[in-house]
Amino acid sequence: MGKLKRCAIYIRVSHEEQKLEGLSLMAQRMALTDYAAKNGYLIADYYADEGISARKPMKYRKELLRLLNDVRDGNIDMILVTKLDRWFRNIRDYNITEDILAKNNCHWKTIFENYDSSTANGQMVINIMLSVNQAECDRTSERIKAVFKYKIDKRLHVNGALSYGYKTDENGFIIKDDSTSHIVDEIVSRYFVTYSKREVRNYIESKNYDNPPTVYQVNRILGNEVYTGRKFGKDDYCPAYMTRKQFEMIKSITQTKTHFNNHNSVYYFSSLIVCPVCGNKFTGFTKKQELKSGGYSYYKRYRCENKWSRHGTACITESVIEKYLIDNIMLNIDNEINSLKEKKAKVKVDKSHILKAEIERLNIQFQKGRISEQYYDEQYEILSDKLELYKGNDIDLKPLMALKSQFNDGWLKMYRDLNDERKKAFWKGALREITIDAHSRKVNGFTFLV
């Protein structure tokens, strides 16, 4: 009796094909197992790539790669597949695989089609059919891409499940889902109170909503730019639940993984304090001071890196900066809002388009040599000053009002409860820079990020 052929059974199905009758992994497995038994083959192993297209590069077909390793090890004599399209639709990868099989005296065979790689005629037919299959796949892919491009250009929902908090209207546009939008709003607003995804998840779980988001969905809401209204690289693709600045802030906090051994390792105001001498940003360091009792105290301070090499300047304790900000933050927000309101109120009628047209005519006259450089400079300065007065119409108070809402009656208690990392994120989310007086070497102001 001759040696039994050791066969490998390879099965594959894509996500779309899993829904089609007769293409499931189980159906393929049963048919191939039955064929091997009837023909006296010894099944060495089963190899199943689930949810993988045959057009995908080989590196994504993990079971195929495992099969080829077993072929190289001399454990396989023949490979059985149901149909050619279960095996390959990509000519390049097929040829690479065929070269590996040929070097190891291994062949493959389809049981539902008349393809057999062990004969020259079989190889010729296979190459012809792969070319036909690949061309058809390419045409299908082009049609699908064209449909997708049309939908994306029109800002329509393309396909698949929508993100939590969204649905489509009767025309296919993405809109907010009234049944869950209030939950998404709660998640976003709660994050900017706690600055912790974990605490947001715990809070949402405690609310007992009818259709609560999963842990994955909460993380996605706080980490996917679709919730800023941006999708497929296009702004205003769908309604937004947060601003771009809020999204970038969440992203920055999430990506900043600060690991520390003691409470002195996190510096709240690093990169926020501006040196009044050279303009560089102050960096934090920990000061160690010996106590009379023999122990040590540690406190955080900030200084310019050029303090010793180029100039002398302030060296400020973190707690001093923190107290200044706490004492002045609400007053400065109110002053900024009132200042912008006054500036906006002074502008009654926007005539900026007229002034811009006059500046354009002035430029043309100067370019043609019809006016002197002195006259041009004088008139340009006059028109520019007038134009500056109309900029009040572009003032948007919403960012500052949103910032003020974060500093509600209970903000200070909330702030005190934050850990060092969250306090750092809190200030970086509100402030652009902190300024120091060059003479007194004390904090004398700050500007907001909005």
C-alpha positions, 0 to 999 in steps of 0.5 A: 500500500502506497504512502497516504497523501498528507493534505491541508484543508484551506478555507476562506471567507470575507465579511461580505461573503459570510452572509451568503449561503454555501460560502460559510467556513463550516460549509467549506470545511464539511465539503473538503473533509468529505472529499479528503475522506473519499479520496483517501487523503490524510488531513494534516491540518485545517487553515481558516482565514475568516473575514479576509478578502482574497485580494488582500495582501498575503501578510493579512492572511495569517492562516495562509502564512501558517500553511506555507510555513508547514509546506516549507517544513515538508509536512504537506503534500497537497492543498485542498480548496473548494474554488479558485476564488477561495484560494486567490484572486491576486495574480502576484501573490498567487505566483509567489505562493506557487513558487513556494509550493513548487520548490517543496513538491506541493500541489493544490486542487479545487473540489468544485472546479476543474483546476489542478496545479499539478499539470501544465494545462491546469497551470495555464487555465489557472493563470487565465482565470485569475486574470479574468477574476482580477479584472472583474474585481478591479472593475467592481472596486472602481464602481464601488469607489465611484459610489463612495466618492459621490456620497462623500462629496455630497456628505452622505452616509457611506455604509456600515453602522453609524457612530453612537449618537448619530442616525441618518435622515430620509435623504441619507444625511447624518444627523444627531439621534435624539434618543442618544444625543443627550447622553453624548452631550453629557459625556463630553461635558462631564469629561471637561469636569473630571478630565478622566475617561474612567470617571466619565464611564463610571458616571454614565453607568450610574445614570441608568440610561435606557440605551447607554453606550458601551465602554468602547463607545464612550472611549470612541466618543472622546477619541474620534474626530467624527464627533467634531463633525469631521469625517473622510477629511471633510469638515462639517460632514455631520453635526458636531458634539464638540469643538476641534479645540476640545477634541485636540485637548482630549487627544493631548491629555490621552497621549500624555502618559505621565508616570511618576514616583512621587508627587513632585514629578508632574509640573502643572505649568510647564511650557506655559510660563514665558520668560520676560527676558528672552521669551523662552518657556520656563521648565519645572524642577523640584527643590529639595530643602533640608528641615531642622528636624533632619528631614527634607521637604520638596516643592516644585519651582519654575525657571528659564533654561537660560537663567544661568548661561545668559541672563538672570530672571525669576524663579517661581514656586508652583504654589504661588502661580497656582494661587495667583491663577485661582484668585484671578481666573474668574475676574480675568474671564469677565474682564475679557468678555466685557472688553470684547462686548464693548469693542463689538458694541462700537461697531454698528455698521460693517463698512469693511468691504468699502475700505478693502476696495479703497485699499485695493484701488490705492495699491493699483494706483501705486503700482502704476506710478500714479501716486508717490510712496509717501502719499501711499504710506499715509493713505494706507495707514489711514485706511488700515486704522479705519478697517481695524475698527470694523473687526468687532463684527468678527468677534465671537464670544462663544469660546469665552462663554464656554470657558466661563461655564467650566468655572461654575460655582463648584469648580474650585472644589472639583479642581482640588479633587483632581490629581496632579496629572489632571490639574496640569491638563486643566490649566493647559486646556484653559491658558495659552501662556502665563506672563512674568514681570521682568522687574518684580519677577512675579506673575503679572498676568495670563492669556486664555487659550480660546 
